[in-house]
Every structure is written in structure tokens, then in C-alpha cells.
Amino acid sequence: MTLTVPIANHAQSPQMQGGHFTNVAPKPKETVTGTLKLLWEFLFDRPAGTTPPQAPPVRAVSAAELASAPDHSLYRLGHSTLLVKLRGGWWLTDPVFSKRASPVQWMGPKRFHAPPIALHDLPPIRGVLLSHDHYDHLDRATIKYLASRADVFLTPLGVGDRLIAWGVPRERVRQLDWWQETEMDGVRFAATPAQHFSGRGLRDRDRTLWASWVILDDGLRLFFSGDTGYFDGFRQIGERYGPFDVTFIETGAYDAKWPFVHMQPEQTVQAHQDLRGRWLVPIHNGTFDLALHRWDEPFERVSALATQRAIALATPGMGERLDLDAPQPGSPWWRKVKAAQDARRITPVGSAM
């Protein structure tokens, strides 16, 4: 199986140095010993609780519901996949519908839950917004299905080259560098900086760019983080495009061993404040086992921090509609999984249910 595809020369980008994209701040060097130790932990020394004891609750979303949904409706479909309606058209962020976030479907991180709506039941897709090319954000099977069904694919530099190699018509792909903008149906999309890395194989590290995204629909201002460590770019984005009505910021798959590329919940909250956000929606959690923390820890930590700092937090369950014009807090749905597990433990054997 070929893991790499031809990537165009994007040497004109200020982010490109020596044939590879770079962050504003240099990434700390990785040691072979540290990498091998981390790999050992992932494969053979994982703590308990990184996966839920049962599938998290999922609210099924029907095609009929979506057909009647008003503008500025948003549905969380899992991990960093969001379905949002803007100017009558549906947009998908980092769509992953496969069972595993992996180059193969017989091994690798497996979904905790099924998507709230099947890929073939999606409404016509006006556009797809991609943050970078890692497997939990760029799913080849999903992209190939959408290749002739989505009107446009907005990507950071290089990611679009992958899509074209997979069969997406070239005229449907728009590749942007940091701070570049494009417009669709009167909605402005700006690719903004992030602090991360890229690659899908052993020989393509940082050949494609990573980005966060700003979405501007008249008075509605949204921010989508993609994957990123905490950096000063949040403040710059907030100064240029904020304040934001809703920020969708990664809160999951973090660890003290890789602070440069993923944020701790404290940093998620700080990033939201740097962006001058009003409502915070934590994403990049609840679907895949990609770290060494308990699967529900991100929700608990960010909820506690939001309460401490008086931040409006929305935690829509998978498949639950979020009104972007008037967000609702939602319920701590992740606790239902633990409650169901506890109920099974205390139910006597043979008792009626």
C-alpha cells in the first residue's frame, strides 16, 4: 500500500524551509530513546480507562432532520468532524467516517461509536474544510466518497495535492497558506496558523502544511483549531479576526510528553481566551484512543476549568444539534457511560431490570 502521494513544490510559502513546512517556534528535537519509550507505552504499557467500557451515547441524525435544519445549525459527528449549515449549504470539517483512524482498517485506533449519520445519508455537501493530513483528520475512504459529491475542498498547502491524487477533481480543490482567505456563497474562510506537524508515512514528514480555520458569515464568527499546541498565534488570530462567537478547540489526545503539538485543557481554555471567544466547544475527543489519559478526562478537566474561569462551555453529544446563534451548554453526556457501568456492577445477578 502506497502511503505517500506526489506533493507539489510549495517553496513560495514563508512557512517552507528546506523542503519542509515549519512552525513559527522551532519544534524541540526528539530523541531516539524518548521515541522508543513512548512507542513502548502505547503498545505494551497503556493505563486502564483510555477507552470507554461501552459505546458513548449517540443521537441518530436523519436526512429529514437535516433537510429542515435552519442555518447556523451544527452537529458534532465525532472527534473533529463537524457538520455545519451556512447560507443554505452544508460544510464538513476533517471528516472521518471509517472505523479506524489508520492507514489500514484491520488495525489501529478504532472508533468508540458509530457516526450519528452514515456517509451515504449525508445531505449535499457544499464544502469540506481540512486542517492537516493525519489519519484522524484526513480519511482517504471518506474523501474518495466525497470526491464527486462535495463542491469544494479547502485545505492547507500540500494537503490538496493528496486529494487530487486520490481522485478529487483539481478544480474543486483550493489550497491556502496561513493568513490567506477564500470565499464561498458570501462566507469567508481564512487559513490561520497552528503549531503542529504533518505526514502519513515514514518519508513525508512536514511535506504538507497544517492550519486552523476562521469562518466568517456576516455577524457569525467561528474558529476551528484543527490540531495544535499552545502558541502566541491564538492571540494574533484573536486580534485580527476576533472576537469569536464560538470556538471549536482541541481538548484531547494530550500528554505532558508532547506539549508542543497538543494542548492540555488549561491551554485550551487559555487559547479560547486569547481568541476572545464567547462559547467554547471542546473537540478532538470522545471518538478515538490516541493518548494515555482516560477517555473522559478531557471533558471533566475542561468543564472544571470553564466553571472556574466563568467561560461559557457547550458540550453537545454526538449527533446533538448546536444552535450557533444561541448555543446551549448541553449535558455531561460522558458521565452516562460511567453511570451505566456502575449500575451494572451493583445490580444483583438474576435480578429483574
C-alpha positions as a Markdown table, in Angstrom:
| # | Residue | x | y | z |
|---|---|---|---|---|
| 1 | Met | 0.0 | 0.0 | 0.0 |
| 2 | Thr | 1.4 | 3.4 | -1.0 |
| 3 | Leu | 1.3 | 5.8 | 2.0 |
| 4 | Thr | 2.6 | 8.8 | 0.1 |
| 5 | Val | 1.5 | 10.7 | -3.0 |
| 6 | Pro | 3.1 | 13.4 | -5.1 |
| 7 | Ile | 3.2 | 16.7 | -3.3 |
| 8 | Ala | 3.7 | 19.9 | -5.4 |
| 9 | Asn | 6.6 | 22.3 | -4.6 |
| 10 | His | 5.2 | 25.0 | -2.3 |
| 11 | Ala | 8.6 | 26.7 | -1.9 |
| 12 | Gln | 6.9 | 30.1 | -2.3 |
| 13 | Ser | 5.3 | 29.7 | 1.2 |
| 14 | Pro | 7.0 | 31.6 | 4.0 |
| 15 | Gln | 6.4 | 28.5 | 6.1 |
| 16 | Met | 8.5 | 26.3 | 3.9 |
| 17 | Gln | 12.2 | 25.8 | 4.7 |
| 18 | Gly | 14.5 | 23.3 | 3.1 |
| 19 | Gly | 11.6 | 21.4 | 1.5 |
| 20 | His | 9.6 | 21.1 | 4.7 |
| 21 | Phe | 7.0 | 23.2 | 6.4 |
| 22 | Thr | 7.9 | 24.6 | 9.8 |
| 23 | Asn | 6.2 | 26.2 | 12.8 |
| 24 | Val | 6.8 | 29.8 | 13.9 |
| 25 | Ala | 8.6 | 28.4 | 17.0 |
| 26 | Pro | 11.1 | 25.5 | 16.3 |
| 27 | Lys | 9.9 | 22.1 | 17.4 |
| 28 | Pro | 12.0 | 20.6 | 20.2 |
| 29 | Lys | 14.2 | 17.8 | 18.9 |
| 30 | Glu | 13.1 | 14.3 | 19.6 |
| 31 | Thr | 15.5 | 11.7 | 20.9 |
| 32 | Val | 15.5 | 8.1 | 19.7 |
| 33 | Thr | 15.3 | 6.9 | 23.3 |
| 34 | Gly | 12.3 | 9.1 | 24.0 |
| 35 | Thr | 10.5 | 8.0 | 20.9 |
| 36 | Leu | 11.1 | 4.3 | 21.6 |
| 37 | Lys | 9.9 | 4.7 | 25.2 |
| 38 | Leu | 6.7 | 6.4 | 24.1 |
| 39 | Leu | 6.1 | 3.7 | 21.5 |
| 40 | Trp | 6.6 | 1.0 | 24.2 |
| 41 | Glu | 4.0 | 2.8 | 26.4 |
| 42 | Phe | 1.5 | 3.0 | 23.6 |
| 43 | Leu | 1.9 | -0.7 | 22.6 |
| 44 | Phe | 2.5 | -2.5 | 25.9 |
| 45 | Asp | 2.0 | -0.3 | 28.9 |
| 46 | Arg | -1.3 | 1.5 | 28.4 |
| 47 | Pro | -3.2 | 2.6 | 31.6 |
| 48 | Ala | -6.7 | 1.5 | 32.2 |
| 49 | Gly | -9.6 | 3.6 | 31.1 |
| 50 | Thr | -8.3 | 5.1 | 27.8 |
| 51 | Thr | -11.4 | 3.5 | 26.1 |
| 52 | Pro | -15.0 | 3.7 | 27.4 |
| 53 | Pro | -16.5 | 0.5 | 28.8 |
| 54 | Gln | -19.3 | 0.8 | 26.3 |
| 55 | Ala | -20.1 | 2.9 | 23.4 |
| 56 | Pro | -20.9 | 6.5 | 24.3 |
| 57 | Pro | -24.4 | 7.7 | 23.7 |
| 58 | Val | -25.1 | 8.8 | 20.1 |
| 59 | Arg | -28.1 | 10.6 | 18.8 |
| 60 | Ala | -29.0 | 9.4 | 15.3 |
| 61 | Val | -29.3 | 12.2 | 12.8 |
| 62 | Ser | -31.7 | 11.7 | 9.9 |
| 63 | Ala | -31.6 | 13.1 | 6.4 |
| 64 | Ala | -35.1 | 14.5 | 7.1 |
| 65 | Glu | -33.9 | 16.4 | 10.1 |
| 66 | Leu | -31.0 | 18.0 | 8.2 |
| 67 | Ala | -33.3 | 19.0 | 5.4 |
| 68 | Ser | -35.3 | 21.1 | 7.7 |
| 69 | Ala | -32.5 | 22.4 | 9.9 |
| 70 | Pro | -32.1 | 26.2 | 9.9 |
| 71 | Asp | -28.9 | 28.0 | 9.0 |
| 72 | His | -26.2 | 28.1 | 11.7 |
| 73 | Ser | -27.1 | 24.6 | 12.8 |
| 74 | Leu | -24.1 | 22.4 | 13.8 |
| 75 | Tyr | -23.9 | 18.7 | 14.5 |
| 76 | Arg | -20.9 | 17.0 | 16.1 |
| 77 | Leu | -20.3 | 13.7 | 14.3 |
| 78 | Gly | -17.2 | 12.6 | 16.3 |
| 79 | His | -13.6 | 13.6 | 17.1 |
| 80 | Ser | -13.0 | 16.7 | 15.0 |
| 81 | Thr | -15.8 | 16.1 | 12.4 |
| 82 | Leu | -18.4 | 18.8 | 12.5 |
| 83 | Leu | -21.4 | 19.3 | 10.1 |
| 84 | Val | -22.5 | 22.9 | 9.9 |
| 85 | Lys | -25.0 | 24.7 | 7.8 |
| 86 | Leu | -24.0 | 28.1 | 6.3 |
| 87 | Arg | -26.0 | 30.1 | 3.7 |
| 88 | Gly | -28.1 | 27.0 | 3.0 |
| 89 | Gly | -25.1 | 24.8 | 2.3 |
| 90 | Trp | -23.6 | 22.0 | 4.5 |
| 91 | Trp | -19.9 | 22.0 | 5.4 |
| 92 | Leu | -17.8 | 19.2 | 6.9 |
| 93 | Thr | -14.7 | 19.7 | 9.0 |
| 94 | Asp | -12.0 | 17.0 | 9.0 |
| 95 | Pro | -14.5 | 14.2 | 8.0 |
| 96 | Val | -13.6 | 10.8 | 9.3 |
| 97 | Phe | -16.3 | 8.1 | 8.8 |
| 98 | Ser | -14.1 | 5.0 | 8.7 |
| 99 | Lys | -14.0 | 2.6 | 11.7 |
| 100 | Arg | -10.3 | 3.2 | 12.3 |
| 101 | Ala | -8.0 | 6.3 | 12.2 |
| 102 | Ser | -5.3 | 4.3 | 10.5 |
| 103 | Pro | -3.8 | 3.6 | 7.1 |
| 104 | Val | -5.4 | 0.1 | 7.2 |
| 105 | Gln | -8.7 | -0.9 | 8.6 |
| 106 | Trp | -7.6 | -4.2 | 10.3 |
| 107 | Met | -5.6 | -2.4 | 13.0 |
| 108 | Gly | -5.1 | 1.0 | 14.6 |
| 109 | Pro | -7.3 | 3.3 | 16.7 |
| 110 | Lys | -10.9 | 2.1 | 16.5 |
| 111 | Arg | -13.9 | 4.3 | 16.9 |
| 112 | Phe | -15.7 | 4.2 | 20.3 |
| 113 | His | -19.0 | 4.9 | 18.5 |
| 114 | Ala | -20.6 | 4.9 | 15.0 |
| 115 | Pro | -21.2 | 8.2 | 13.3 |
| 116 | Pro | -24.6 | 9.8 | 14.1 |
| 117 | Ile | -25.3 | 9.7 | 10.4 |
| 118 | Ala | -24.0 | 7.3 | 7.7 |
| 119 | Leu | -21.8 | 8.7 | 5.0 |
| 120 | His | -24.3 | 7.9 | 2.3 |
| 121 | Asp | -27.1 | 9.6 | 4.2 |
| 122 | Leu | -25.3 | 13.0 | 4.3 |
| 123 | Pro | -27.0 | 15.9 | 2.6 |
| 124 | Pro | -25.3 | 17.5 | -0.5 |
| 125 | Ile | -22.1 | 18.9 | 0.8 |
| 126 | Arg | -21.2 | 22.4 | -0.2 |
| 127 | Gly | -17.6 | 22.1 | 1.1 |
| 128 | Val | -15.1 | 20.2 | 3.1 |
| 129 | Leu | -12.7 | 22.0 | 5.4 |
| 130 | Leu | -9.4 | 20.2 | 6.2 |
| 131 | Ser | -6.8 | 21.1 | 8.9 |
| 132 | His | -4.0 | 18.7 | 8.1 |
| 133 | Asp | -3.2 | 15.2 | 6.8 |
| 134 | His | -3.1 | 13.0 | 9.9 |
| 135 | Tyr | -5.3 | 9.9 | 9.7 |
| 136 | Asp | -7.7 | 11.0 | 12.4 |
| 137 | His | -8.4 | 14.2 | 10.4 |
| 138 | Leu | -7.9 | 13.1 | 6.8 |
| 139 | Asp | -9.7 | 9.8 | 6.0 |
| 140 | Arg | -9.0 | 8.6 | 2.5 |
| 141 | Ala | -12.1 | 6.5 | 2.2 |
| 142 | Thr | -14.3 | 9.4 | 3.2 |
| 143 | Ile | -12.6 | 11.8 | 0.8 |
| 144 | Lys | -12.9 | 9.3 | -2.1 |
| 145 | Tyr | -16.6 | 9.0 | -1.4 |
| 146 | Leu | -17.0 | 12.8 | -1.3 |
| 147 | Ala | -14.7 | 13.5 | -4.3 |
| 148 | Ser | -17.6 | 13.8 | -6.7 |
| 149 | Arg | -20.2 | 14.8 | -4.1 |
| 150 | Ala | -18.7 | 17.9 | -2.4 |
| 151 | Asp | -18.5 | 21.1 | -4.3 |
| 152 | Val | -15.2 | 22.3 | -2.9 |
| 153 | Phe | -12.4 | 21.2 | -0.6 |
| 154 | Leu | -10.5 | 23.9 | 1.3 |
| 155 | Thr | -7.1 | 22.7 | 2.5 |
| 156 | Pro | -3.7 | 23.9 | 3.7 |
| 157 | Leu | -0.9 | 23.8 | 1.2 |
| 158 | Gly | 0.0 | 20.3 | 0.1 |
| 159 | Val | -3.0 | 18.6 | 1.5 |
| 160 | Gly | -4.9 | 19.4 | -1.6 |
| 161 | Asp | -2.3 | 17.6 | -3.7 |
| 162 | Arg | -3.1 | 14.4 | -1.8 |
| 163 | Leu | -6.8 | 14.9 | -2.6 |
| 164 | Ile | -6.1 | 15.4 | -6.3 |
| 165 | Ala | -4.0 | 12.2 | -6.3 |
| 166 | Trp | -6.9 | 10.4 | -4.7 |
| 167 | Gly | -9.3 | 11.5 | -7.4 |
| 168 | Val | -10.8 | 14.8 | -6.3 |
| 169 | Pro | -11.2 | 17.0 | -9.4 |
| 170 | Arg | -8.4 | 19.6 | -9.3 |
| 171 | Glu | -11.0 | 22.4 | -9.9 |
| 172 | Arg | -12.7 | 21.5 | -6.7 |
| 173 | Val | -9.6 | 22.0 | -4.6 |
| 174 | Arg | -8.5 | 25.3 | -3.1 |
| 175 | Gln | -5.1 | 25.2 | -1.2 |
| 176 | Leu | -4.3 | 28.1 | 1.2 |
| 177 | Asp | -1.3 | 29.3 | 3.1 |
| 178 | Trp | -1.6 | 30.8 | 6.5 |
| 179 | Trp | -3.5 | 34.1 | 6.5 |
| 180 | Gln | -4.9 | 33.6 | 3.1 |
| 181 | Glu | -8.6 | 33.8 | 2.6 |
| 182 | Thr | -11.2 | 32.5 | 0.1 |
| 183 | Glu | -15.0 | 33.0 | -0.1 |
| 184 | Met | -17.9 | 30.7 | -0.9 |
| 185 | Asp | -21.6 | 31.9 | -1.1 |
| 186 | Gly | -20.6 | 35.1 | 0.8 |
| 187 | Val | -18.9 | 33.1 | 3.6 |
| 188 | Arg | -15.2 | 33.9 | 4.2 |
| 189 | Phe | -12.8 | 31.2 | 5.2 |
| 190 | Ala | -9.3 | 32.1 | 6.4 |
| 191 | Ala | -6.5 | 29.6 | 6.9 |
| 192 | Thr | -4.7 | 30.6 | 10.1 |
| 193 | Pro | -1.6 | 29.4 | 11.9 |
| 194 | Ala | -1.4 | 26.3 | 14.1 |
| 195 | Gln | 1.5 | 24.6 | 15.9 |
| 196 | His | 1.7 | 21.0 | 14.8 |
| 197 | Phe | 3.3 | 18.8 | 12.2 |
| 198 | Ser | 2.2 | 16.6 | 9.3 |
| 199 | Gly | 2.8 | 13.3 | 7.4 |
| 200 | Arg | 1.1 | 10.0 | 6.7 |
| 201 | Gly | 4.2 | 7.8 | 6.2 |
| 202 | Leu | 7.9 | 7.5 | 7.0 |
| 203 | Arg | 9.2 | 9.7 | 4.3 |
| 204 | Asp | 6.7 | 12.6 | 4.1 |
| 205 | Arg | 7.2 | 14.4 | 7.4 |
| 206 | Asp | 6.1 | 18.0 | 7.2 |
| 207 | Arg | 5.7 | 18.0 | 3.4 |
| 208 | Thr | 2.2 | 19.4 | 3.8 |
| 209 | Leu | 1.0 | 22.4 | 5.9 |
| 210 | Trp | -1.2 | 22.3 | 8.9 |
| 211 | Ala | -3.7 | 25.1 | 9.8 |
| 212 | Ser | -6.6 | 26.3 | 11.9 |
| 213 | Trp | -9.6 | 27.9 | 10.2 |
| 214 | Val | -11.6 | 31.1 | 10.7 |
| 215 | Ile | -15.2 | 31.1 | 9.4 |
| 216 | Leu | -17.0 | 34.4 | 8.9 |
| 217 | Asp | -20.6 | 34.5 | 8.0 |
| 218 | Asp | -21.8 | 38.1 | 8.4 |
| 219 | Gly | -22.0 | 38.6 | 12.1 |
| 220 | Leu | -21.2 | 35.0 | 13.0 |
| 221 | Arg | -17.5 | 34.3 | 13.7 |
| 222 | Leu | -16.3 | 30.8 | 14.2 |
| 223 | Phe | -12.8 | 29.3 | 14.9 |
| 224 | Phe | -11.8 | 25.7 | 14.2 |
| 225 | Ser | -8.4 | 24.8 | 15.7 |
| 226 | Gly | -7.6 | 21.5 | 14.0 |
| 227 | Asp | -4.6 | 20.1 | 15.9 |
| 228 | Thr | -2.2 | 22.4 | 17.7 |
| 229 | Gly | 0.0 | 23.1 | 20.6 |
| 230 | Tyr | -0.4 | 26.3 | 22.6 |
| 231 | Phe | 1.4 | 29.3 | 21.0 |
| 232 | Asp | 1.2 | 33.0 | 20.6 |
| 233 | Gly | -0.7 | 32.6 | 17.3 |
| 234 | Phe | -4.0 | 32.4 | 19.1 |
| 235 | Arg | -3.6 | 36.0 | 20.3 |
| 236 | Gln | -2.7 | 37.1 | 16.8 |
| 237 | Ile | -5.8 | 35.4 | 15.3 |
| 238 | Gly | -8.0 | 36.9 | 18.0 |
| 239 | Glu | -6.6 | 40.4 | 17.3 |
| 240 | Arg | -7.1 | 40.0 | 13.5 |
| 241 | Tyr | -10.5 | 38.1 | 13.4 |
| 242 | Gly | -12.0 | 38.1 | 16.9 |
| 243 | Pro | -14.0 | 38.2 | 19.0 |
| 244 | Phe | -15.4 | 34.8 | 18.1 |
| 245 | Asp | -18.9 | 33.7 | 18.9 |
| 246 | Val | -17.9 | 30.0 | 19.1 |
| 247 | Thr | -14.5 | 28.4 | 19.2 |
| 248 | Phe | -14.0 | 24.7 | 18.5 |
| 249 | Ile | -10.7 | 23.8 | 20.1 |
| 250 | Glu | -8.9 | 20.5 | 20.5 |
| 251 | Thr | -9.1 | 19.1 | 24.0 |
| 252 | Gly | -7.9 | 15.6 | 23.9 |
| 253 | Ala | -5.1 | 13.2 | 22.9 |
| 254 | Tyr | -2.7 | 15.4 | 25.0 |
| 255 | Asp | 0.2 | 14.3 | 27.2 |
| 256 | Ala | 3.0 | 16.1 | 29.1 |
| 257 | Lys | 5.4 | 14.3 | 26.8 |
| 258 | Trp | 4.2 | 16.1 | 23.6 |
| 259 | Pro | 3.1 | 19.7 | 24.7 |
| 260 | Phe | 4.4 | 21.2 | 21.5 |
| 261 | Val | 1.7 | 19.6 | 19.3 |
| 262 | His | -1.3 | 19.1 | 21.6 |
| 263 | Met | -2.7 | 21.3 | 24.4 |
| 264 | Gln | -3.6 | 20.4 | 27.9 |
| 265 | Pro | -7.1 | 21.5 | 28.9 |
| 266 | Glu | -5.7 | 24.6 | 30.7 |
| 267 | Gln | -4.1 | 25.7 | 27.5 |
| 268 | Thr | -7.3 | 25.0 | 25.5 |
| 269 | Val | -9.1 | 27.4 | 27.9 |
| 270 | Gln | -6.3 | 30.0 | 27.6 |
| 271 | Ala | -6.4 | 29.7 | 23.8 |
| 272 | His | -10.1 | 30.4 | 23.8 |
| 273 | Gln | -9.5 | 33.5 | 25.9 |
| 274 | Asp | -6.6 | 34.6 | 23.6 |
| 275 | Leu | -9.0 | 34.3 | 20.7 |
| 276 | Arg | -11.6 | 36.4 | 22.6 |
| 277 | Gly | -14.1 | 33.6 | 22.3 |
| 278 | Arg | -17.6 | 33.7 | 23.7 |
| 279 | Trp | -18.6 | 30.0 | 23.7 |
| 280 | Leu | -16.1 | 27.2 | 23.8 |
| 281 | Val | -16.8 | 23.7 | 22.3 |
| 282 | Pro | -14.0 | 21.2 | 23.1 |
| 283 | Ile | -13.3 | 18.8 | 20.2 |
| 284 | His | -10.7 | 16.1 | 19.3 |
| 285 | Asn | -12.1 | 13.8 | 22.0 |
| 286 | Gly | -14.7 | 11.1 | 22.6 |
| 287 | Thr | -14.1 | 9.0 | 19.5 |
| 288 | Phe | -10.6 | 7.6 | 19.3 |
| 289 | Asp | -8.0 | 6.3 | 21.8 |
| 290 | Leu | -5.0 | 8.4 | 20.8 |
| 291 | Ala | -3.3 | 9.1 | 24.1 |
| 292 | Leu | -2.6 | 7.8 | 27.6 |
| 293 | His | -5.3 | 9.7 | 29.6 |
| 294 | Arg | -8.7 | 8.3 | 30.5 |
| 295 | Trp | -11.1 | 8.8 | 27.6 |
| 296 | Asp | -13.4 | 11.1 | 29.6 |
| 297 | Glu | -10.7 | 13.1 | 31.3 |
| 298 | Pro | -10.7 | 15.9 | 28.8 |
| 299 | Phe | -14.4 | 16.6 | 29.4 |
| 300 | Glu | -14.0 | 16.6 | 33.2 |
| 301 | Arg | -10.9 | 18.9 | 33.2 |
| 302 | Val | -12.2 | 21.4 | 30.7 |
| 303 | Ser | -15.6 | 21.6 | 32.4 |
| 304 | Ala | -14.0 | 22.3 | 35.8 |
| 305 | Leu | -11.7 | 25.0 | 34.3 |
| 306 | Ala | -14.6 | 26.6 | 32.4 |
| 307 | Thr | -16.5 | 26.9 | 35.7 |
| 308 | Gln | -13.5 | 28.3 | 37.5 |
| 309 | Arg | -13.0 | 31.0 | 34.8 |
| 310 | Ala | -16.6 | 31.7 | 34.1 |
| 311 | Ile | -16.3 | 30.6 | 30.5 |
| 312 | Ala | -19.5 | 29.6 | 28.5 |
| 313 | Leu | -18.9 | 25.9 | 27.7 |
| 314 | Ala | -21.0 | 23.8 | 25.2 |
| 315 | Thr | -20.6 | 20.1 | 25.2 |
| 316 | Pro | -23.0 | 18.7 | 22.6 |
| 317 | Gly | -23.3 | 15.0 | 22.5 |
| 318 | Met | -22.6 | 13.1 | 19.3 |
| 319 | Gly | -25.4 | 13.9 | 16.9 |
| 320 | Glu | -26.9 | 16.7 | 19.1 |
| 321 | Arg | -27.7 | 19.9 | 17.3 |
| 322 | Leu | -26.0 | 23.1 | 18.4 |
| 323 | Asp | -27.6 | 26.4 | 17.6 |
| 324 | Leu | -24.6 | 28.6 | 16.7 |
| 325 | Asp | -26.7 | 31.8 | 17.2 |
| 326 | Ala | -27.8 | 30.8 | 20.7 |
| 327 | Pro | -25.6 | 27.9 | 21.9 |
| 328 | Gln | -26.8 | 25.7 | 24.8 |
| 329 | Pro | -24.5 | 24.3 | 27.4 |
| 330 | Gly | -25.6 | 20.7 | 26.9 |
| 331 | Ser | -25.3 | 17.9 | 29.4 |
| 332 | Pro | -22.3 | 16.0 | 30.7 |
| 333 | Trp | -23.2 | 13.1 | 28.4 |
| 334 | Trp | -19.9 | 11.3 | 29.0 |
| 335 | Arg | -20.9 | 10.6 | 32.6 |
| 336 | Lys | -23.8 | 8.5 | 31.5 |
| 337 | Val | -21.3 | 5.9 | 30.3 |
| 338 | Lys | -19.8 | 5.6 | 33.8 |
| 339 | Ala | -23.2 | 5.7 | 35.4 |
| 340 | Ala | -24.4 | 2.8 | 33.3 |
| 341 | Gln | -21.2 | 0.8 | 34.1 |
| 342 | Asp | -21.7 | 1.5 | 37.9 |
| 343 | Ala | -25.4 | 0.4 | 37.6 |
| 344 | Arg | -24.4 | -2.9 | 36.1 |
| 345 | Arg | -21.9 | -3.5 | 38.9 |
| 346 | Ile | -24.4 | -3.1 | 41.7 |
| 347 | Thr | -27.3 | -4.9 | 40.0 |
| 348 | Pro | -27.5 | -8.4 | 41.7 |
| 349 | Val | -27.2 | -11.4 | 39.3 |
| 350 | Gly | -30.6 | -12.6 | 38.2 |
| 351 | Ser | -32.5 | -9.5 | 39.3 |
| 352 | Ala | -35.1 | -8.0 | 37.1 |
| 353 | Met | -34.2 | -5.0 | 35.1 |
